[in-house]
Each structure stands twice: as structure tokens, then as C-alpha cells.
Amino acid sequence: MNYTDEEKQKGHQKQIYIRIQLLFSFVFVIFAALILRLAFVQIVNGEEYEKTANERSINRMLIQAPRGKIYDKNGLYNSNLKNLSRNT
């Protein structure tokens, strides 16, 4: 049995087609697994992760900081800010 060039080419094309199908199937399975894992994390464990995130978040609070003494250009203490003016 001798194969012609045309039969060899058809067999080669069939192998390439099968390999491409396998590659796409593999990529599909990987993405499906990632989507299922994301759904599991979001839906099943979502409340737990939200609680953990809220515990670790930054809390903002107002802290009163006393002002320091303000001196004029001559080094004299100025207790009234209204007396200070800026010349522009």
C-alpha cells in the first residue's frame, strides 16, 4: 500500500485539526475551572471574605491636633491669627 501525496496531506491536516481541537478543549476546561472557582469564592465564601476585608480595612477617625505657637517675622509670639496678614 503506497500512499499518495494527497492522502498524506489529508492525514496531516486531520492530525492538525485534532490537535487544534484538543488545544481548544484544554483551554476551555481551564477557563471553566477558573470561572467555577471564582463563582465558589464569590458565592459560597463571599460573606467570609467580606467580613475579613472589613476587619482589615482602614478606619478613618478625626484626631484633634493642637496648634503650635505662631511667631511673626521678628520672632514675637502672635496669639491672634487675625493680626497676621500676607502682603501680595
N, C-alpha and C positions, 0 to 999 in steps of 0.2 A: 504494500500500500504506500504509494507516494502521494504526499500532499502537494497540492499546487500552491503557488504563492498567494492566490486569492483565498484559499482555505486557511492558510497560516495567518493571513492578515485578519480574517474574520475571527479566528480563535484568539488572536492577540487583542482585538478590540473587545471581545467578550470578557477576557480577563481584566482589562482596564475598567470596563463597565462594572464588573463585580467588585473590584477594589474600590471604586468610587462609591458604590452603594454601601459597602462596609464602612468606609470612612464617614459618610453622611450619617449612617445609623449610629456609629460610635459617638459622633459629635451630638446627635440628637439625644442619646441616652445620657451623656454627660450633662447637657443643659437641662434635661428633665430632672435629673438628680439634684442639680443646683436649685432649680425652681421649687422642687418638693422640700428641700432643706430650708430654703428661705420661708416657705409657707409654714413649715413646722415651727421655725423660730418665731415668726411673727404672730401666728395664730395660737399655737399651743403654749409657748413660753413668753408671749408678749407682755403679759402683766408682770411677770417676774423681772424681766429686763427693764421694764418701765420703772418699777419700784427701785431697782438698783441704780438706774440712771438718776432718778430724783434724789436719792440719798447722796449721790456723789456730785450733784450739781453745785454750782457756786451760789451761795446765798448772799444777796446784797443787803447791806444794812448801813444806815446813816450813822456816822461816827462824828460827834462834835469835837472839833479841834480848836483849842483856844488860840487866839491870835497872839503873835508876839508883839513886843513894843515896836512902835514905828518912830524913827528918828528923822529929822529933817536934814538938809544938806550941811547944816552947821553942827550936827551931832547932838542937837537938843531934842529931848523926848516930846513927842506931839501926841497928846491924849485925845485930841478931837480930829477925826479924819476930815471933817468938813472944812477945816482950816487949810488943808492941803489942796493945792490946785496945780495943774500942769499947764505950762505955757506952751502953746503950739504955734 
